[in-house]
Amino acid sequence: MEDKGDEEKVDFYSKLERICSRVPKYEMAIIMGDLNTNVGREECRHKVSGKYSLHEHSNENGSFLVQFAIRNNFYVKSTTFPHKTIHMGTWKIPGSTEVNQIDHVLVSARHASSIIDVRTGRGTNCDSDHYLVKAKVRERISRGWKHRAGCGRRKWNSELITSPEEKMRYQASLEKKLEETKTIESGSLDMNKMWKNVKRR
């Protein structure tokens, strides 16, 4: 994409932004592939990319990618991990032994810690001049929703039931509810009639 004009690059990233905007806010979004970009080790980019890039300086495509990451709250994880050069280069320049890091992995910033490694697998034969890029993902699963303030489990104030008369009334009310439940379960009540009564209230 380096040889493309700025208009085509802007169009590509605009389409990519529209696709990313469809992903729900709290879900992990991962973008990976041949983006033909060199993301450099410039200190000003460390908020959206790591400092372990194969390249010292970003090319024009790298600047487009970083700007996209800033606008859409993504993080470039492929330049985050301190690997040897052999595990960072993703594309071998034809006719030489030199490699470039032009394939990248981006993840939504709120899930950046879920990508715990990105490296190339040079031993894999995938019939391409690109090396296979592997990303290791460890997603933490929430144990359950926390109650919002004021929306917790309802607690009964049993201290209000103090006198024997109140205890008897409470017990009679519970027994009545239990009898109604048994009647419903046995099928002797018409559920359609009960629903009509509920709708009328």
C-alpha positions, 0 to 999 in steps of 0.5 A, spaced: 500 500 500 506 504 500 505 505 492 498 507 493 496 515 493 493 518 499 486 518 497 486 511 496 489 510 503 484 515 507 479 511 503 481 504 506 482 507 513 475 510 513 472 503 511 476 500 516 473 505 521 466 504 519 467 496 520 470 497 527 464 502 529 460 496 529 463 492 534 460 493 541 464 497 545 466 492 551 468 486 546 475 485 544 476 487 536 483 484 533 485 487 526 491 483 523 494 482 517 499 485 511 498 492 512 504 494 509 507 499 514 513 500 518 511 502 525 517 506 528 520 506 535 519 514 536 517 515 543 511 519 541 508 513 538 509 509 545 502 510 547 499 506 541 505 502 539 510 499 543 518 500 543 520 494 540 519 495 533 524 492 527 524 499 524 527 505 528 522 510 524 515 509 521 514 510 514 508 514 511 503 508 512 506 507 519 503 514 520 497 512 517 496 506 521 498 510 528 493 515 526 488 510 525 489 507 532 489 513 536 482 515 533 479 509 534 482 507 541 487 501 538 493 499 540 499 496 536 501 489 539 506 487 534 511 492 536 510 491 544 514 484 545 522 484 545 524 478 541 530 477 536 530 480 529 528 473 527 522 473 530 520 480 528 521 480 521 514 478 517 516 479 510 523 477 506 525 482 501 526 478 494 533 477 492 536 478 499 536 476 506 533 482 509 526 482 512 521 487 514 516 488 519 510 490 515 504 485 518 501 487 524 496 485 530 492 491 533 487 490 539 482 495 542 486 498 547 481 496 553 483 489 551 491 490 550 493 486 556 489 480 553 494 479 547 500 476 551 505 475 545 506 476 538 512 473 534 513 470 527 513 463 526 519 462 520 519 454 520 512 454 518 511 453 510 505 457 508 507 458 500 508 465 501 514 471 502 511 473 508 512 469 515 506 466 519 505 471 525 502 468 531 498 472 536 497 469 543 491 471 546 489 470 554 482 473 555 479 474 562 472 472 563 468 476 568 465 472 574 459 475 573 455 482 573 456 486 579 450 489 582 449 497 581 448 501 587 441 501 590 440 495 585 442 489 590 439 483 593 433 485 597 433 484 604 427 483 609 427 487 615 425 481 620 426 485 626 419 489 624 416 482 626 416 482 633 410 481 636 406 474 636 400 477 632 405 479 627 409 473 626 402 469 626 400 474 620 406 473 616 406 465 617 399 465 614 401 470 609 406 465 607 402 459 607 397 462 603 402 463 597 405 456 598 398 454 597 397 458 591 403 455 588 401 448 589 394 450 586 398 453 580 403 447 579 397 442 579 394 445 574 387 446 577 388 454 576 386 457 569 393 460 567 389 464 561 384 467 566 390 469 571 393 473 565 387 476 564 386 478 571 394 481 571 392 485 565 386 488 568 390 491 574 
